Amino acid sequence: MAVENSKVLIIVNNWGIEETELTRPLRDLKAAGAEVTLAATTLDPCETVQHDRYEGETLTPDSLLSDVQAADYDLLVVPGGTCNVDRIRVNEDAIALAQEFAHEGKPIAAICHGAWLLVNAELIAGKTAAPCRYIAADIENAGGHYVDEQVHIDDANGFTLITSRKPDDLDYFVGAIKDALK
């Protein structure tokens, strides 16, 4: 599979998404030829923020979380944003999607707080991850290992997990996603 023949699913809550952690993967992957679907909890506009505080860009979701299935995609992306992930990590549809991707052996990419979803989906045990430092204890308490790296790729337990710490790491994060789709 090549990036230009791949289907990528990005999942979010409808507000509180860190702007660049959503828009960079979305636009960079589309520019590389991937078919990218933005699925949200509702079909209301997705309101992003900059630094969890300032108003960011608003995007229109393509689909509902409840209407998408891992079988239709090659890779899952979970952007950060504290409020975004704090809500999506308890969303049954989001948890089920993450579990489906992992059980089907498909890559999951999570940046910053995005790995919180994987904690709640019980997918972190035995994995090494590089999310933002604020959830390092959550990663460790869930049986994972936290590392402070620009990007970390872990192939343990049957699926590839790509994690990065923050917006400054987006070049590495998007690059690792593109490599996973080759």
TINU-392023 format. One record per atom (N, C-alpha, C): residue number from 1; y negated, x, z; residue in one letter; atom name. Coordinates in pm, 1 decimal. Last residue first. Layout:
(NUM,(Y,X,Z),A,CA);
...
END
This chain:
(182,(-314.1,343.9,371.9),K,N);
(182,(-271.5,417.4,251.6),K,CA);
(182,(-122.4,411.8,234.1),K,C);
(181,(-397.7,234.6,607.9),L,N);
(181,(-372.5,142.1,497.8),L,CA);
(181,(-328.2,212.1,369.7),L,C);
(180,(-455.0,443.4,770.0),A,N);
(180,(-339.4,360.4,806.4),A,CA);
(180,(-301.5,264.9,695.0),A,C);
(179,(-691.5,534.6,654.2),D,N);
(179,(-570.6,616.5,645.1),D,CA);
(179,(-444.7,535.7,675.6),D,C);
(178,(-863.7,326.5,734.6),K,N);
(178,(-836.2,347.7,591.5),K,CA);
(178,(-709.9,430.6,571.9),K,C);
(177,(-858.6,374.9,1011.2),I,N);
(177,(-809.4,247.6,957.0),I,CA);
(177,(-775.1,263.2,809.6),I,C);
(176,(-976.0,626.4,1021.2),A,N);
(176,(-837.3,611.6,1066.2),A,CA);
(176,(-777.1,480.3,1015.6),A,C);
(175,(-1234.6,559.6,930.1),G,N);
(175,(-1152.0,654.8,855.9),G,CA);
(175,(-1005.1,642.9,891.5),G,C);
(174,(-1320.7,396.2,1137.2),V,N);
(174,(-1300.9,336.9,1004.0),V,CA);
(174,(-1214.1,429.8,918.1),V,C);
(173,(-1323.1,598.4,1342.7),F,N);
(173,(-1248.4,473.7,1356.1),F,CA);
(173,(-1217.7,412.8,1219.1),F,C);
(172,(-1502.4,790.2,1248.6),Y,N);
(172,(-1363.5,828.1,1275.6),Y,CA);
(172,(-1273.2,704.7,1279.8),Y,C);
(171,(-1735.4,634.1,1231.6),D,N);
(171,(-1688.3,709.1,1114.5),D,CA);
(171,(-1540.6,745.0,1129.8),D,C);
(170,(-1764.2,535.0,1499.9),L,N);
(170,(-1724.5,446.9,1389.6),L,CA);
(170,(-1678.1,520.6,1264.2),L,C);
(169,(-1851.3,653.2,1729.5),D,N);
(169,(-1722.5,698.2,1676.4),D,CA);
(169,(-1677.3,620.5,1552.4),D,C);
(168,(-2075.3,524.4,1816.9),D,N);
(168,(-2092.9,660.2,1763.6),D,CA);
(168,(-1965.5,714.0,1698.1),D,C);
(167,(-1969.5,287.4,1932.0),P,N);
(167,(-2026.0,286.6,1796.7),P,CA);
(167,(-2045.6,426.0,1736.2),P,C);
(166,(-1666.8,405.9,2107.3),K,N);
(166,(-1800.6,345.5,2098.9),K,CA);
(166,(-1853.7,350.7,1956.2),K,C);
(165,(-1389.5,494.3,2113.4),R,N);
(165,(-1466.8,467.0,2233.5),R,CA);
(165,(-1589.9,379.8,2215.9),R,C);
(164,(-1096.2,371.2,1941.9),S,N);
(164,(-1215.3,456.8,1951.5),S,CA);
(164,(-1302.7,405.5,2064.4),S,C);
(163,(-755.4,352.8,1830.7),T,N);
(163,(-862.8,318.7,1924.4),T,CA);
(163,(-975.6,421.1,1917.7),T,C);
(162,(-478.3,217.7,1683.6),I,N);
(162,(-593.5,302.1,1655.5),I,CA);
(162,(-704.6,259.1,1750.4),I,C);
(161,(-137.5,204.1,1697.8),L,N);
(161,(-258.2,161.6,1767.2),L,CA);
(161,(-367.0,265.1,1740.3),L,C);
(160,(144.6,101.2,1522.0),T,N);
(160,(36.3,198.4,1530.9),T,CA);
(160,(-83.8,134.5,1598.1),T,C);
(159,(457.6,13.5,1679.7),F,N);
(159,(338.5,-19.2,1600.3),F,CA);
(159,(232.1,86.9,1623.0),F,C);
(158,(679.3,104.7,1830.8),G,N);
(158,(699.1,22.5,1713.4),G,CA);
(158,(577.2,-20.8,1634.6),G,C);
(157,(623.2,277.7,2048.0),N,N);
(157,(662.9,138.2,2072.8),N,CA);
(157,(658.7,48.4,1949.6),N,C);
(156,(368.5,498.7,1917.1),A,N);
(156,(478.8,464.0,2007.6),A,CA);
(156,(505.6,313.8,2007.6),A,C);
(155,(158.6,598.4,1770.8),D,N);
(155,(263.5,529.9,1696.8),D,CA);
(155,(382.0,488.1,1784.5),D,C);
(154,(-182.6,618.5,1804.6),D,N);
(154,(-57.6,621.3,1879.2),D,CA);
(154,(45.4,537.2,1803.9),D,C);
(153,(-477.3,787.6,1764.3),I,N);
(153,(-376.0,710.5,1692.0),I,CA);
(153,(-243.6,729.1,1764.9),I,C);
(152,(-813.0,785.7,1858.4),H,N);
(152,(-676.6,823.1,1894.8),H,CA);
(152,(-581.5,729.1,1821.7),H,C);
(151,(-1135.6,921.5,1830.0),V,N);
(151,(-1034.7,828.7,1777.9),V,CA);
(151,(-899.4,879.5,1825.5),V,C);
(150,(-1276.3,1067.8,2017.2),Q,N);
(150,(-1348.2,989.0,1916.7),Q,CA);
(150,(-1257.9,885.5,1851.9),Q,C);
(149,(-1148.2,1040.6,2356.0),E,N);
(149,(-1149.8,1100.6,2223.2),E,CA);
(149,(-1224.5,1009.6,2126.7),E,C);
(148,(-1019.5,1038.9,2641.5),D,N);
(148,(-1159.8,1034.7,2598.9),D,CA);
(148,(-1170.3,1111.9,2467.1),D,C);
(147,(-739.7,832.2,2712.6),V,N);
(147,(-794.3,960.6,2671.1),V,CA);
(147,(-937.4,939.5,2621.8),V,C);
(146,(-508.9,665.3,2923.6),Y,N);
(146,(-644.5,671.2,2869.7),Y,CA);
(146,(-678.9,814.6,2831.2),Y,C);
(145,(-201.8,514.2,2885.2),H,N);
(145,(-267.2,640.1,2919.8),H,CA);
(145,(-401.9,643.5,2849.5),H,C);
(144,(-61.6,212.9,3033.8),G,N);
(144,(-100.0,301.1,2924.5),G,CA);
(144,(-162.1,429.5,2977.2),G,C);
(143,(-16.9,30.2,3232.1),G,N);
(143,(93.2,119.1,3195.6),G,CA);
(143,(65.7,209.9,3078.0),G,C);
(142,(-230.7,-109.2,3318.0),A,N);
(142,(-138.8,-182.5,3230.4),A,CA);
(142,(-23.5,-93.9,3181.5),A,C);
(141,(-379.1,81.3,3449.2),N,N);
(141,(-310.3,-20.4,3530.2),N,CA);
(141,(-210.7,-102.2,3449.2),N,C);
(140,(-486.1,218.0,3224.3),E,N);
(140,(-390.9,285.0,3314.1),E,CA);
(140,(-311.3,183.0,3395.9),E,C);
(139,(-657.0,16.1,3123.8),I,N);
(139,(-553.5,76.4,3039.1),I,CA);
(139,(-444.9,138.5,3126.9),I,C);
(138,(-823.2,-21.8,3344.8),D,N);
(138,(-743.5,-134.1,3294.6),D,CA);
(138,(-627.9,-83.1,3208.1),D,C);
(137,(-947.0,226.6,3363.1),A,N);
(137,(-858.1,183.6,3471.7),A,CA);
(137,(-769.5,67.3,3427.3),A,C);
(136,(-1100.5,219.7,3124.6),A,N);
(136,(-995.6,320.9,3143.7),A,CA);
(136,(-897.0,278.8,3252.0),A,C);
(135,(-1313.0,65.5,3061.2),I,N);
(135,(-1185.0,-3.3,3078.5),I,CA);
(135,(-1068.7,95.5,3093.4),I,C);
(134,(-1524.6,239.2,3038.2),Y,N);
(134,(-1536.1,131.2,3135.8),Y,CA);
(134,(-1405.7,56.0,3156.1),Y,C);
(133,(-1493.0,411.3,2826.4),R,N);
(133,(-1450.8,457.1,2959.5),R,CA);
(133,(-1452.1,346.9,3063.9),R,C);
(132,(-1354.9,251.3,2537.6),C,N);
(132,(-1469.5,293.6,2618.4),C,CA);
(132,(-1422.1,323.9,2760.4),C,C);
(131,(-1027.7,383.4,2440.2),P,N);
(131,(-1135.2,284.2,2438.0),P,CA);
(131,(-1256.2,336.5,2515.1),P,C);
(130,(-790.2,533.3,2343.3),A,N);
(130,(-922.5,592.7,2364.6),A,CA);
(130,(-1031.9,485.9,2354.6),A,C);
(129,(-447.0,542.5,2457.9),A,N);
(129,(-560.7,477.4,2392.6),A,CA);
(129,(-691.2,544.7,2432.9),A,C);
(128,(-99.4,545.1,2436.7),T,N);
(128,(-218.7,622.7,2470.7),T,CA);
(128,(-333.4,564.2,2391.0),T,C);
(127,(157.0,328.7,2569.6),K,N);
(127,(66.0,371.2,2462.8),K,CA);
(127,(-43.5,459.6,2521.1),K,C);
(126,(302.5,222.2,2777.5),G,N);
(126,(364.4,327.4,2697.3),G,CA);
(126,(278.3,379.4,2583.8),G,C);
(125,(135.9,-85.2,2759.2),A,N);
(125,(235.4,-4.5,2831.1),A,CA);
(125,(301.8,95.4,2736.8),A,C);
(124,(-10.9,-250.4,2588.5),I,N);
(124,(-60.6,-116.1,2620.0),I,CA);
(124,(42.8,-27.9,2689.0),I,C);
(123,(47.4,-515.7,2549.2),L,N);
(123,(86.6,-422.5,2443.7),L,CA);
(123,(48.6,-277.3,2473.3),L,C);
(122,(-25.2,-757.2,2677.5),E,N);
(122,(84.3,-674.6,2729.3),E,CA);
(122,(140.0,-579.5,2623.9),E,C);
(121,(-251.0,-889.6,2621.6),A,N);
(121,(-136.2,-920.0,2534.9),A,CA);
(121,(-12.3,-839.4,2574.8),A,C);
(120,(-428.2,-767.3,2794.2),N,N);
(120,(-384.7,-903.2,2824.3),N,CA);
(120,(-264.5,-945.6,2740.5),N,C);
(119,(-450.0,-523.4,2652.9),V,N);
(119,(-405.4,-524.9,2792.3),V,CA);
(119,(-350.5,-663.6,2824.3),V,C);
(118,(-556.7,-606.9,2415.2),L,N);
(118,(-421.1,-552.3,2413.2),L,CA);
(118,(-363.3,-540.9,2553.8),L,C);
(117,(-813.2,-679.9,2491.7),L,N);
(117,(-723.0,-782.0,2438.9),L,CA);
(117,(-578.6,-733.4,2446.3),L,C);
(116,(-920.2,-428.9,2554.5),W,N);
(116,(-895.3,-525.6,2662.0),W,CA);
(116,(-799.3,-634.4,2615.9),W,C);
(115,(-985.0,-299.7,2323.5),A,N);
(115,(-851.0,-276.0,2378.1),A,CA);
(115,(-819.0,-366.4,2496.7),A,C);
(114,(-1256.1,-357.0,2283.1),G,N);
(114,(-1154.6,-429.8,2207.0),G,CA);
(114,(-1014.0,-414.6,2262.7),G,C);
(113,(-1450.5,-202.2,2397.3),H,N);
(113,(-1382.8,-296.1,2485.0),H,CA);
(113,(-1270.0,-372.6,2415.0),H,C);
(112,(-1398.6,30.1,2146.4),C,N);
(112,(-1473.7,6.6,2268.9),C,CA);
(112,(-1394.9,-86.3,2362.0),C,C);
(111,(-1183.5,-107.2,1899.4),I,N);
(111,(-1289.5,-15.4,1937.3),I,CA);
(111,(-1359.4,-65.1,2063.5),I,C);
(110,(-862.8,-111.7,1760.6),A,N);
(110,(-953.9,-170.1,1859.4),A,CA);
(110,(-1056.9,-65.8,1898.7),A,C);
(109,(-620.4,-196.8,1529.5),A,N);
(109,(-733.0,-106.1,1555.1),A,CA);
(109,(-830.5,-177.1,1649.3),A,C);
(108,(-281.5,-201.5,1464.6),I,N);
(108,(-389.3,-270.0,1534.5),I,CA);
(108,(-495.7,-165.3,1564.9),I,C);
(107,(-29.0,-217.7,1207.3),P,N);
(107,(-131.3,-147.7,1284.0),P,CA);
(107,(-235.1,-241.8,1346.2),P,C);
(106,(286.8,-384.2,1256.3),K,N);
(106,(162.7,-366.3,1180.3),K,CA);
(106,(56.2,-301.6,1267.1),K,C);
(105,(529.0,-467.0,1359.2),G,N);
(105,(510.5,-325.3,1330.2),G,CA);
(105,(385.0,-295.5,1249.5),G,C);
(104,(559.9,-720.2,1447.0),E,N);
(104,(589.5,-698.8,1305.5),E,CA);
(104,(567.8,-553.3,1263.5),E,C);
(103,(469.4,-689.6,1705.8),H,N);
(103,(612.5,-717.7,1686.0),H,CA);
(103,(654.4,-701.9,1540.1),H,C);
(102,(191.9,-652.9,1654.1),A,N);
(102,(272.2,-546.8,1715.4),A,CA);
(102,(421.0,-567.6,1688.3),A,C);
(101,(122.9,-903.7,1542.3),F,N);
(101,(100.7,-779.7,1467.4),F,CA);
(101,(189.4,-668.4,1522.1),F,C);
(100,(194.1,-1072.8,1760.2),E,N);
(100,(261.9,-1085.0,1631.1),E,CA);
(100,(245.9,-957.8,1547.9),E,C);
(99,(9.8,-989.7,1955.9),Q,N);
(99,(152.8,-972.3,1979.2),Q,CA);
(99,(231.6,-981.2,1848.7),Q,C);
(98,(-228.0,-1069.9,1831.8),A,N);
(98,(-205.8,-928.1,1863.1),A,CA);
(98,(-57.2,-901.5,1883.2),A,C);
(97,(-179.9,-1351.1,1823.8),L,N);
(97,(-197.2,-1272.0,1700.9),L,CA);
(97,(-170.7,-1124.4,1726.2),L,C);
(96,(-168.4,-1416.5,2098.2),A,N);
(96,(-50.1,-1435.6,2013.3),A,CA);
(96,(-60.5,-1355.1,1883.8),A,C);
(95,(-434.4,-1357.2,2171.9),I,N);
(95,(-322.0,-1286.8,2234.9),I,CA);
(95,(-197.6,-1296.4,2146.6),I,C);
(94,(-569.3,-1545.4,2014.1),A,N);
(94,(-593.8,-1402.0,1996.2),A,CA);
(94,(-479.5,-1319.4,2054.7),A,C);
(93,(-470.3,-1786.4,2120.0),D,N);
(93,(-450.9,-1754.8,1978.5),D,CA);
(93,(-468.2,-1605.7,1952.4),D,C);
(92,(-555.8,-1774.7,2390.5),E,N);
(92,(-412.7,-1775.7,2357.8),E,CA);
(92,(-384.7,-1740.5,2212.5),E,C);
(91,(-796.8,-1570.9,2522.5),N,N);
(91,(-774.3,-1672.9,2420.4),N,CA);
(91,(-628.7,-1665.8,2375.1),N,C);
(90,(-865.0,-1366.2,2679.7),V,N);
(90,(-795.4,-1475.7,2746.4),V,CA);
(90,(-767.4,-1591.4,2650.0),V,C);
(89,(-998.0,-1196.6,2512.5),R,N);
(89,(-876.9,-1145.2,2577.1),R,CA);
(89,(-801.6,-1251.1,2656.5),R,C);
(88,(-1229.9,-1324.0,2435.7),I,N);
(88,(-1116.1,-1326.8,2343.2),I,CA);
(88,(-987.1,-1278.5,2409.9),I,C);
(87,(-1405.3,-1277.8,2652.4),R,N);
(87,(-1362.0,-1413.1,2618.6),R,CA);
(87,(-1235.1,-1413.8,2532.6),R,C);
(86,(-1434.8,-1005.2,2655.7),D,N);
(86,(-1405.1,-1070.7,2782.2),D,CA);
(86,(-1356.3,-1213.2,2758.1),D,C);
(85,(-1512.5,-955.7,2396.1),V,N);
(85,(-1374.0,-927.3,2432.2),V,CA);
(85,(-1337.9,-990.4,2566.2),V,C);
(84,(-1783.9,-1051.9,2404.1),N,N);
(84,(-1688.1,-1090.0,2300.0),N,CA);
(84,(-1545.2,-1074.5,2350.8),N,C);
(83,(-1901.3,-911.4,2617.0),C,N);
(83,(-1884.4,-1057.6,2624.6),C,CA);
(83,(-1783.0,-1107.9,2523.0),C,C);
(82,(-1884.4,-639.9,2515.2),T,N);
(82,(-1827.6,-680.9,2643.8),T,CA);
(82,(-1801.4,-830.7,2650.6),T,C);
(81,(-1781.6,-524.3,2224.8),G,N);
(81,(-1883.3,-613.8,2276.5),G,CA);
(81,(-1825.5,-673.6,2403.2),G,C);
(80,(-1552.8,-450.0,1961.2),G,N);
(80,(-1591.5,-460.4,2100.4),G,CA);
(80,(-1707.4,-555.9,2122.6),G,C);
(79,(-1306.6,-577.4,1726.5),P,N);
(79,(-1432.9,-513.8,1762.8),P,CA);
(79,(-1461.6,-531.3,1912.2),P,C);
(78,(-1000.6,-532.1,1616.3),V,N);
(78,(-1061.8,-600.3,1730.2),V,CA);
(78,(-1189.5,-524.6,1767.1),V,C);
(77,(-807.1,-580.2,1328.6),V,N);
(77,(-920.0,-508.0,1389.1),V,CA);
(77,(-978.4,-594.8,1500.0),V,C);
(76,(-485.3,-543.2,1188.2),L,N);
(76,(-572.9,-622.0,1274.6),L,CA);
(76,(-682.1,-532.1,1331.1),L,C);
(75,(-325.9,-537.0,868.3),L,N);
(75,(-385.5,-464.9,981.7),L,CA);
(75,(-478.6,-559.3,1055.6),L,C);
(74,(-219.9,-704.0,676.0),D,N);
(74,(-162.0,-570.5,690.9),D,CA);
(74,(-210.2,-497.8,815.4),D,C);
(73,(-134.0,-1057.8,682.8),Y,N);
(73,(-226.5,-944.4,687.5),Y,CA);
(73,(-151.9,-813.5,709.6),Y,C);
(72,(33.3,-1273.5,716.2),D,N);
(72,(-52.3,-1273.7,597.4),D,CA);
(72,(-143.2,-1150.8,586.3),D,C);
(71,(155.9,-1251.3,961.4),A,N);
(71,(238.1,-1232.5,841.5),A,CA);
(71,(154.7,-1221.4,714.4),A,C);
(70,(-32.1,-1331.8,1151.2),A,N);
(70,(-12.9,-1188.8,1126.2),A,CA);
(70,(64.1,-1163.5,997.1),A,C);
(69,(-233.2,-1606.4,1055.4),Q,N);
(69,(-104.7,-1554.9,1101.0),Q,CA);
(69,(-92.6,-1408.1,1063.8),Q,C);
(68,(-488.2,-1850.4,1137.3),V,N);
(68,(-441.6,-1727.4,1071.7),V,CA);
(68,(-310.6,-1681.4,1134.5),V,C);
(67,(-590.2,-2064.9,1281.3),D,N);
(67,(-540.9,-2090.2,1145.5),D,CA);
(67,(-487.6,-1967.0,1073.2),D,C);
(66,(-699.2,-1990.7,1522.6),S,N);
(66,(-580.3,-2076.5,1525.9),S,CA);
(66,(-519.7,-2100.2,1388.3),S,C);
(65,(-929.3,-1860.1,1448.1),L,N);
(65,(-817.4,-1782.5,1501.3),L,CA);
(65,(-688.0,-1863.5,1495.4),L,C);
(64,(-1060.4,-1988.9,1139.4),L,N);
(64,(-1038.1,-2002.3,1283.1),L,CA);
(64,(-923.0,-1911.3,1325.9),L,C);
(63,(-1252.5,-1805.4,892.9),S,N);
(63,(-1139.7,-1885.7,938.1),S,CA);
(63,(-1141.0,-1898.2,1089.7),S,C);
(62,(-1477.0,-1664.9,837.7),D,N);
(62,(-1401.1,-1716.7,724.3),D,CA);
(62,(-1296.2,-1818.1,767.5),D,C);
(61,(-1794.9,-1688.9,1008.3),P,N);
(61,(-1650.7,-1660.5,1003.7),P,CA);
(61,(-1585.7,-1724.7,881.4),P,C);
(60,(-2100.9,-1542.6,932.1),T,N);
(60,(-2023.1,-1665.8,922.7),T,CA);
(60,(-1874.8,-1631.1,918.4),T,C);
(59,(-2314.4,-1359.4,1154.5),L,N);
(59,(-2221.5,-1366.9,1041.5),L,CA);
(59,(-2144.6,-1498.8,1046.5),L,C);
(58,(-2618.5,-1219.9,1253.6),T,N);
(58,(-2529.0,-1335.5,1263.9),T,CA);
(58,(-2444.7,-1342.6,1137.5),T,C);
(57,(-2721.5,-915.9,1418.5),E,N);
(57,(-2697.2,-995.4,1297.7),E,CA);
(57,(-2603.0,-1113.3,1328.2),E,C);
(56,(-2850.0,-929.1,1753.9),G,N);
(56,(-2806.8,-860.4,1632.6),G,CA);
(56,(-2791.1,-958.4,1518.4),G,C);
(55,(-3045.3,-896.4,2045.8),E,N);
(55,(-2995.3,-981.1,1938.3),E,CA);
(55,(-2963.3,-898.4,1814.4),E,C);
(54,(-2932.2,-673.9,2300.0),Y,N);
(54,(-3035.1,-717.3,2206.4),Y,CA);
(54,(-2973.3,-796.8,2092.3),Y,C);
(53,(-2690.9,-627.2,2451.9),R,N);
(53,(-2814.9,-676.1,2511.1),R,CA);
(53,(-2913.6,-737.6,2413.3),R,C);
(52,(-2483.6,-463.4,2376.7),D,N);
(52,(-2454.0,-574.2,2467.4),D,CA);
(52,(-2578.3,-645.9,2519.2),D,C);
(51,(-2589.1,-307.3,2170.5),H,N);
(51,(-2578.7,-250.4,2305.0),H,CA);
(51,(-2559.7,-358.8,2410.4),H,C);
(50,(-2668.9,-588.8,1995.8),Q,N);
(50,(-2678.7,-443.0,1991.9),Q,CA);
(50,(-2682.4,-394.0,2135.8),Q,C);
(49,(-2457.4,-860.7,1899.3),V,N);
(49,(-2559.0,-800.0,1984.4),V,CA);
(49,(-2559.3,-649.8,1960.5),V,C);
(48,(-2389.8,-1148.4,1690.1),T,N);
(48,(-2366.1,-1013.4,1739.5),T,CA);
(48,(-2482.1,-968.7,1827.5),T,C);
(47,(-2249.7,-1455.8,1652.8),E,N);
(47,(-2372.8,-1390.4,1695.9),E,CA);
(47,(-2339.8,-1253.1,1754.7),E,C);
(46,(-2113.9,-1635.3,1404.1),C,N);
(46,(-2079.7,-1528.4,1498.4),C,CA);
(46,(-2206.4,-1449.5,1529.0),C,C);
(45,(-2149.2,-1991.3,1365.4),P,N);
(45,(-2188.5,-1853.8,1333.1),P,CA);
(45,(-2149.7,-1756.0,1444.6),P,C);
(44,(-1845.0,-2186.3,1409.0),D,N);
(44,(-1987.6,-2164.1,1431.1),D,CA);
(44,(-2021.6,-2020.0,1393.9),D,C);
(43,(-1578.1,-2223.2,1403.0),L,N);
(43,(-1641.8,-2193.4,1274.2),L,CA);
(43,(-1793.8,-2184.0,1285.5),L,C);
(42,(-1433.7,-2043.0,1681.9),T,N);
(42,(-1481.8,-2164.8,1617.1),T,CA);
(42,(-1541.4,-2125.7,1482.6),T,C);
(41,(-1319.4,-1791.6,1713.8),T,N);
(41,(-1269.5,-1900.9,1796.4),T,CA);
(41,(-1314.5,-2036.8,1743.7),T,C);
(40,(-1265.8,-1637.5,1388.2),A,N);
(40,(-1333.3,-1655.3,1517.5),A,CA);
(40,(-1276.0,-1775.8,1590.8),A,C);
(39,(-1200.7,-1393.9,1145.1),A,N);
(39,(-1155.0,-1514.8,1212.9),A,CA);
(39,(-1216.9,-1519.6,1352.3),A,C);
(38,(-1266.8,-1259.1,847.1),L,N);
(38,(-1325.0,-1265.4,980.9),L,CA);
(38,(-1283.6,-1398.8,1042.5),L,C);
(37,(-1077.4,-1070.5,625.8),T,N);
(37,(-1101.1,-1204.7,680.1),T,CA);
(37,(-1156.4,-1191.1,820.7),T,C);
(36,(-1091.8,-871.6,340.8),V,N);
(36,(-1115.4,-878.8,485.1),V,CA);
(36,(-1148.0,-1022.2,524.6),V,C);
(35,(-928.7,-683.5,118.0),E,N);
(35,(-963.6,-823.5,139.7),E,CA);
(35,(-973.1,-840.8,291.8),E,C);
(34,(-1060.5,-365.5,19.3),A,N);
(34,(-971.7,-447.7,101.2),A,CA);
(34,(-1021.7,-592.2,103.9),A,C);
(33,(-1238.9,-201.8,-114.5),G,N);
(33,(-1153.0,-289.6,-192.7),G,CA);
(33,(-1056.6,-374.6,-112.3),G,C);
(32,(-1429.3,-64.4,15.2),A,N);
(32,(-1314.6,14.6,-30.0),A,CA);
(32,(-1213.1,-70.8,-105.9),A,C);
(31,(-1593.7,-270.0,93.6),A,N);
(31,(-1643.0,-178.8,-9.9),A,CA);
(31,(-1530.7,-92.4,-66.9),A,C);
(30,(-1435.0,-374.2,300.4),K,N);
(30,(-1459.5,-454.3,179.2),K,CA);
(30,(-1505.0,-364.6,64.5),K,C);
(29,(-1458.2,-161.1,478.6),L,N);
(29,(-1326.8,-194.5,423.4),L,CA);
(29,(-1340.3,-280.9,298.8),L,C);
(28,(-1732.7,-167.9,532.4),D,N);
(28,(-1671.8,-46.9,476.4),D,CA);
(28,(-1536.0,-77.2,414.1),D,C);
(27,(-1768.8,-426.6,642.3),R,N);
(27,(-1833.1,-388.9,515.7),R,CA);
(27,(-1769.6,-265.7,452.4),R,C);
(26,(-1599.0,-419.7,874.0),L,N);
(26,(-1600.1,-531.0,779.2),L,CA);
(26,(-1652.6,-486.9,643.3),L,C);
(25,(-1672.5,-183.3,1013.0),P,N);
(25,(-1538.2,-198.7,955.6),P,CA);
(25,(-1533.7,-308.6,849.1),P,C);
(24,(-1958.3,-257.9,1052.3),R,N);
(24,(-1912.9,-135.2,983.2),R,CA);
(24,(-1771.9,-147.7,929.9),R,C);
(23,(-1966.4,-506.8,1193.9),T,N);
(23,(-2017.5,-496.5,1056.8),T,CA);
(23,(-1970.6,-371.1,983.7),T,C);
(22,(-1844.0,-457.9,1449.8),L,N);
(22,(-1795.1,-561.3,1358.3),L,CA);
(22,(-1837.0,-531.6,1215.1),L,C);
(21,(-1981.1,-253.9,1556.6),E,N);
(21,(-1836.0,-248.4,1570.7),E,CA);
(21,(-1767.2,-358.7,1489.3),E,C);
(20,(-2246.0,-327.9,1524.3),T,N);
(20,(-2190.4,-227.1,1433.5),T,CA);
(20,(-2038.5,-216.6,1442.4),T,C);
(19,(-2261.4,-544.5,1732.3),E,N);
(19,(-2292.3,-558.1,1590.0),E,CA);
(19,(-2222.8,-456.0,1500.3),E,C);
(18,(-2034.5,-660.8,1955.7),E,N);
(18,(-2119.9,-544.7,1928.8),E,CA);
(18,(-2136.9,-533.6,1777.2),E,C);
(17,(-2049.6,-1003.3,2022.3),I,N);
(17,(-1979.5,-897.8,1950.1),I,CA);
(17,(-2076.6,-781.5,1929.0),I,C);
(16,(-2155.2,-1234.7,2135.0),G,N);
(16,(-2139.6,-1116.7,2218.0),G,CA);
(16,(-2065.6,-1001.8,2153.7),G,C);
(15,(-1966.0,-1507.2,1994.1),W,N);
(15,(-2090.4,-1445.2,2041.1),W,CA);
(15,(-2056.2,-1323.6,2126.9),W,C);
(14,(-1719.8,-1605.6,1916.1),N,N);
(14,(-1836.5,-1634.1,1832.3),N,CA);
(14,(-1967.6,-1575.5,1882.9),N,C);
(13,(-1469.5,-1350.5,1919.7),N,N);
(13,(-1527.8,-1468.3,1981.6),N,CA);
(13,(-1655.4,-1494.5,1900.8),N,C);
(12,(-1267.0,-1225.0,1647.3),V,N);
(12,(-1379.0,-1221.0,1741.5),V,CA);
(12,(-1396.9,-1355.7,1811.2),V,C);
(11,(-1076.1,-1017.3,1431.0),I,N);
(11,(-1084.0,-1134.4,1518.6),I,CA);
(11,(-1192.7,-1115.5,1624.1),I,C);
(10,(-1000.2,-940.8,1102.2),I,N);
(10,(-1087.5,-905.2,1214.6),I,CA);
(10,(-1101.9,-1029.8,1299.9),I,C);
(9,(-746.1,-837.3,892.6),L,N);
(9,(-794.0,-947.6,975.1),L,CA);
(9,(-878.6,-890.2,1088.1),L,C);
(8,(-697.4,-730.5,562.2),V,N);
(8,(-734.9,-695.2,698.8),V,CA);
(8,(-788.6,-819.1,769.4),V,C);
(7,(-486.2,-639.2,310.5),K,N);
(7,(-550.7,-755.7,372.2),K,CA);
(7,(-572.3,-722.5,519.4),K,C);
(6,(-499.8,-407.2,32.5),S,N);
(6,(-465.3,-450.0,167.3),S,CA);
(6,(-543.9,-573.8,211.3),S,C);
(5,(-556.9,-274.6,-194.2),N,N);
(5,(-457.4,-381.4,-205.0),N,CA);
(5,(-423.5,-442.4,-69.5),N,C);
(4,(-730.1,-72.7,-125.5),E,N);
(4,(-778.9,-176.3,-217.2),E,CA);
(4,(-679.1,-290.5,-237.6),E,C);
(3,(-566.7,92.3,31.5),V,N);
(3,(-675.2,15.5,93.6),V,CA);
(3,(-716.8,-99.3,3.3),V,C);
(2,(-224.5,48.3,-71.0),A,N);
(2,(-352.2,119.8,-73.5),A,CA);
(2,(-459.3,30.6,-11.3),A,C);
(1,(117.9,84.8,0.0),M,N);
(1,(0.0,0.0,0.0),M,CA);
(1,(-123.7,89.1,0.0),M,C);
END
